[in-house]
Amino acid sequence: MTHLPQIDPNDPIFTHKFAQTKSLRYHYVEAGDSKGEPLLLVHGFPDLWYGWRYQIKYLAELGYRVITIDNVGYGQTDAPMELHKYGLKAQSDQVAGLLDALDIPKITLIGHDWGGAFVWRFGLYHPNRVNGIIR
């Protein structure tokens, strides 16, 4: 049986940041080349950015700009009381706002589990912001 190496969430490869969108503060982790092709990794339920730790490190080493969010209501991202802010349209609009805050016009989205449904919907709501979708 192969065991994956332990990866410390405080490893310097993981740069923890915050950005304000229209109405929410997002926590995200960024790694890799800031001028590399941007990738957005979206976790499922019940997870956080840390669920992508092995992929983050690998993709960053390939030269991508890897951005991994804590979804709305998870981790250090805001958890609004209004239920409608958790809908896929509202979250898609918020992530588009996050891309604006990060000055990223287009991105490739990668999602698993619930994140897979989200990235697909983001592509439907904001097709002009998408280079590709992997789910």
C-alpha positions, 0 to 999 in steps of 0.5 A: 500500500502506498502512503501519501506524504504528510503535507503541513497546512502551514507549508510556505507553498500555501499562501493564505489570503483574503479578498472581498467580493460584492458582499463576502470575504473569501479565504483562499490559498494561493500557490505557484507562479503568479504569472502562470495560467490560473486554476481555481480548485473548488472543494466539495462537502464537507471539506476545505481548501486543504482537501486539495493539498496534494493537487495544489502542490503538484499543480504549483510545481508545474507552473500554474497559479493555483487558487483554492477557496474555502466555499461560502460558509466553510472555513474562514470564508464568510457564512452569511445568514441569508439562505439565498447567498448559498445558491449556485447562482449567487455563489457563481456571482460571488466567485466572479467578484473574487476573480475581479478582485484578483484581476483574473479575466478568465480561469480554468475551474476544477471541482470535485463532489459538490464543487463539481456541480458548482464549477459546471454552473459557474460555466453556465452563468459566466461562460465568458470567464471560463477557459475550461472546466474539469469535474 
